Amino acid sequence: MDLFVRESGPADAPAIVFLHGGLLSGWTWRPVVERLPQYHCLVPDLPQYGKSFHLGPFEMTRAANAVAELIRGRVSTGRAHVVGYSLGAQVGVQLMATQPRLVDRAVFSSTFVNTFPAPV
């Protein structure tokens, strides 16, 4: 899947992938990315959001696979730090669950891991 990606910083620098929340797109990370010129920052619009809207409908596994493809294709080391907020954090959790070797370190905010059925 060919996500729309905002990319900045040196290609050989440590890579950070920023994943946006629901009802938003990658533009929301701009103030953060501007403060990290020493990193290779990759900020995709997830499927069905922003400039990747045409790649919908959104589905968690497809989105995580698209992020994995992004890391494999644009990160020279094949591993990236992943930062996610809300929906993006859930995509990051899915990525770590299915393809953990692509993730160096992760920071996720405002997400949950579905543990259902819950123990009684």
Secondary structure as GFF3:
##gff-version 3
##sequence-region A 1 120
A	DSSP	beta_strand	5	8	.	.	.	ID=ss1
A	DSSP	beta_strand	15	19	.	.	.	ID=ss2
A	DSSP	three_ten_helix	26	29	.	.	.	ID=ss3
A	DSSP	alpha_helix	30	33	.	.	.	ID=ss4
A	DSSP	beta_strand	40	44	.	.	.	ID=ss5
A	DSSP	three_ten_helix	50	55	.	.	.	ID=ss6
A	DSSP	alpha_helix	60	74	.	.	.	ID=ss7
A	DSSP	beta_strand	80	85	.	.	.	ID=ss8
A	DSSP	alpha_helix	87	98	.	.	.	ID=ss9
A	DSSP	three_ten_helix	100	102	.	.	.	ID=ss10
A	DSSP	beta_strand	103	109	.	.	.	ID=ss11
###
